[in-house]
Amino acid sequence: MRIFAAALSLALLLLQYQLWFSRQGMREITRLDAEIAAQTAANQSQAERNRQLAAEVHDLKVGMGAIEERARSELGMIGSNETFYEVVSSAGPVAPVAAAAPITARAE
């Protein structure tokens, strides 16, 4: 009976060793779980980016507002019935610009 109990104990130890330390054991499962979590996070960020791009494409196809907004921000365009005002803030007083001497024609 002692030999049978020792054989069972040895078999249990070998199975535990395979479970915890082999290539198909718990370390591999933990590594795969971490890889799955990282891939899931990457997929979610890409899905959000795809959603934003699809919304932008839809706006560009359907409405003129998105086209006007992009033309204003990227190309600096101004509508025909609009007035452009540029507000410039200066750090100090502005020095007057000297007027250029008038150009006179020389008779030769």
C-alpha positions as CSV (number, residue, x, y, z in Angstrom):
1,M,0.0,0.0,0.0
2,R,2.9,2.3,0.7
3,I,4.3,1.9,-2.8
4,F,0.8,2.7,-4.3
5,A,0.6,5.9,-2.2
6,A,4.1,6.9,-3.2
7,A,3.3,6.3,-6.9
8,L,0.2,8.4,-6.6
9,S,2.1,11.2,-4.8
10,L,4.8,11.1,-7.5
11,A,2.1,11.2,-10.3
12,L,0.4,14.2,-8.5
13,L,3.7,16.1,-8.3
14,L,4.5,15.4,-11.9
15,L,1.0,16.7,-13.0
16,Q,1.4,19.8,-10.8
17,Y,4.8,20.4,-12.4
18,Q,3.4,20.2,-15.9
19,L,0.5,22.4,-14.9
20,W,2.6,25.2,-13.5
21,F,5.9,25.1,-15.4
22,S,5.4,23.5,-18.8
23,R,4.9,25.3,-22.1
24,Q,1.2,24.7,-22.0
25,G,0.9,25.5,-18.3
26,M,-0.3,28.4,-16.3
27,R,2.6,30.7,-17.3
28,E,1.5,30.4,-20.9
29,I,-2.1,31.1,-20.0
30,T,-1.1,34.2,-18.0
31,R,1.0,35.4,-20.9
32,L,-1.8,34.8,-23.4
33,D,-4.3,36.6,-21.1
34,A,-2.1,39.7,-21.0
35,E,-1.7,39.6,-24.8
36,I,-5.4,39.4,-25.2
37,A,-5.9,42.3,-22.9
38,A,-3.4,44.4,-24.8
39,Q,-4.9,43.5,-28.2
40,T,-8.4,44.3,-26.9
41,A,-7.3,47.8,-25.8
42,A,-5.6,48.3,-29.2
43,N,-8.8,47.2,-30.9
44,Q,-10.9,49.6,-28.9
45,S,-8.8,52.6,-29.7
46,Q,-8.8,51.6,-33.4
47,A,-12.6,51.2,-33.3
48,E,-12.9,54.7,-31.8
49,R,-10.6,56.1,-34.5
50,N,-12.6,54.3,-37.2
51,R,-15.8,55.7,-35.8
52,Q,-14.5,59.3,-35.9
53,L,-13.2,58.8,-39.4
54,A,-16.6,57.4,-40.6
55,A,-18.4,60.4,-39.0
56,E,-16.0,62.8,-40.8
57,V,-16.5,61.0,-44.1
58,H,-20.3,61.1,-43.6
59,D,-20.1,64.9,-42.8
60,L,-18.0,65.6,-45.9
61,K,-20.4,63.6,-48.1
62,V,-23.6,65.0,-46.8
63,G,-23.2,68.5,-45.4
64,M,-21.4,71.6,-46.5
65,G,-20.6,72.6,-43.0
66,A,-17.7,70.2,-42.7
67,I,-16.3,71.3,-46.0
68,E,-16.5,74.9,-45.0
69,E,-14.9,74.2,-41.6
70,R,-12.0,72.4,-43.2
71,A,-11.5,75.1,-45.8
72,R,-11.5,77.8,-43.1
73,S,-9.1,76.0,-40.7
74,E,-6.7,74.5,-43.3
75,L,-6.8,76.9,-46.2
76,G,-7.8,80.2,-44.5
77,M,-10.7,80.8,-46.7
78,I,-13.3,83.5,-46.1
79,G,-16.9,83.5,-47.3
80,S,-18.0,86.1,-49.9
81,N,-20.4,87.9,-47.5
82,E,-17.9,87.8,-44.5
83,T,-15.4,90.4,-43.2
84,F,-12.1,89.2,-41.9
85,Y,-10.7,90.9,-38.8
86,E,-7.3,90.1,-37.5
87,V,-6.6,91.1,-33.9
88,V,-2.9,91.5,-33.2
89,S,-1.7,91.9,-29.6
90,S,1.6,93.7,-29.2
91,A,4.0,93.2,-26.4
92,G,4.9,97.0,-26.2
93,P,4.4,100.2,-28.0
94,V,4.9,100.0,-31.7
95,A,7.6,102.2,-33.2
96,P,6.5,104.4,-36.0
97,V,7.8,103.4,-39.4
98,A,9.8,106.0,-41.2
99,A,8.3,107.1,-44.4
100,A,10.3,106.4,-47.5
101,A,11.8,109.3,-49.4
102,P,9.7,110.2,-52.4
103,I,11.1,109.0,-55.7
104,T,11.8,111.8,-58.1
105,A,12.6,111.4,-61.7
106,R,15.9,112.7,-62.8
107,A,16.2,114.5,-66.0
108,E,19.3,113.7,-67.9
